């Protein structure tokens, strides 16, 4: 993984699937006095991970019709919802379960705008399926975005769901 993505080993964490990594990130970085932001139609594991920490899960309303990506992440509203208590912001791109996505430039602008006291957890579980849509490679942003964590899995595109192999990459 380090060689493939031109990263140091210190930037990689392996997990029993990306689900375990999402749970661990929440448990390490959020506690009862903290808030975690998710989009209204987010991956079901995010609120479960937050609940396990005792933190407050704040769901931000999704984009509505006639927006082209209705039911997708409203990054403007998510940015406005960030408070001094926010420790994590979960964003899946493309999103599960809606299949919506955010353009790379818009997502990068959002990641850069998130205050350093909060981590952006960019879930790229479906990254390998993005050939026909404009999609980020969040790993390329790590040098400029120290509060970014990217989570990926071998379960989807590689058909290895039964092996439960996921990985997270971040700034060292």
N, C-alpha and C positions, 0 to 999 in steps of 0.2 A: 504494500500500500504506500509506504514511504517513497519507494523508487518510482512507482507509477505516477504519483502526484508531485514528485520533487519536493518532499517535505522531510523534516527531521523526525526521527522516531518519537521525540518528545511532544510532537504535535498530534499524536494518534492515540486513541483509546479504543480498544476492542470490547465488544459486548455480545451477550447472548441475544443477538438480534438488536435492531434499532430500538425496539420497545424497551428493553432493559436500559439502554443508554438514555432514553428520554426520561425514564423513571429516576435514574441515578442523577442526571443533571438537575432535575427538580429537587431531589432530596439533598443534594450538596449545596445548591445555591438559593433555595427558598425555605423560609420558616414561617411560623405562625404570624409574625408581624409584617410579612411581606405580601406583595401582590404579584400575580403572574397574568399577563395578557394573552388572550387567544382570540381568534376570529370566531364569529357566530357559528359558522359551519366548519369547524376544525376537525382534525383527526381525533377520534374519541379518546385516545390514550392521554392527550394533553390534560384535560380536566381531571382524569383519574390520577395522573401523576401529581398534579397540584393538590388534590384532596389528600393524598397520602402524606403531604408535608405539613398540612394544617394552614397553609397560606391561603389567601383569598384569590380565587380565579375570577378574573374580570373578562367577560365575553363582550367583544366589540361588534356592533352590528355590521353585517356584511353589506356589500354593494347591492343595490336594488335595481330593478328594471327602470328605465331603459338602458342602464349601463351595459356595455358590451360583455363585461365579466360579472354579470349579476350573480349573486351568491358567493362571490369571491372576496378576498381580503380588501378591506377599505383601509389602506395604509395611512391615509390622512387622518382618519378617525382613530386609528391605533396609535399614531404618534401623539395625537392630542390627549389620549387617555393615559399616557405614561406619567407617572407621578414619582415623587421621591421614594415611595415604597415599592416601586416596580423593580423586580430583580430579574425576571425572565420575560421574553416575548417569543412565543412560538409562532413560526410561520412555515407552512409547507408550500413548496412551489416546485411543480404544480401541486395543487391542493387535493387532498383526499378528505372528503368524499366527493367534492363538487366537480373536480376535473378542471377548475379554473386556474389561471396562472397570472402572474404579474410580470410585466416587461422587465428585463434586466436593469435598465437605467433607473426605472422607478424604484425597484427593490434596493438597488445600491444606494440611492439617495436616502431611502428610509433607514437602511442599516447605519449609514454614516450619521444620521440625525439622532439616533437613539443615544441617550446619555450613557456615559461609561459605567454608571452604577448598575446598568441592566445588561444582561446578555441577550443577544438575539440568537435563538436556536433555529437555524434554517434546515428544515427537514427536506432532504433531497432524495427521498426513497424512490421516486419515479424519474430521477434525473436521466437515466439511460433511455427513457422513452421519448425524449424531447426533440428528436430529430426534425419533426415537422413544425415545431413552434419555437419562437425565440425564447431561450431560457438561459439563465445564468449558470456559470460554473462557480459556485460560491468559494471554492477552494482558491481561486485566483484573487479573491478579495482579502484573504487572511492578513497579508502584510500591512494593509491599510486599515483594517478593521479589527482591532485587538479584542473587542467584545463580541465577536462572532464565533459561533460553534456550528459546524455543519455535520449533520447526521445522515449517513447513507447505509444501505443494506445490500446484501447479496441475494435476498429472498425474491425480489421481483424479477429483474431483467436476467439474472443468472439462474433462476429456477431452483434456488437452494433454500427455500423456506424451511424445510425440515431440519436443516443444519443449524439454524438460528445464528447467523453470523452478521453482525453489524459493526459499524465503526463510526467514530466521531473524530473530526479533525478541528483544530483550533490554533490560535496563536500560541506559541510556546508558553 
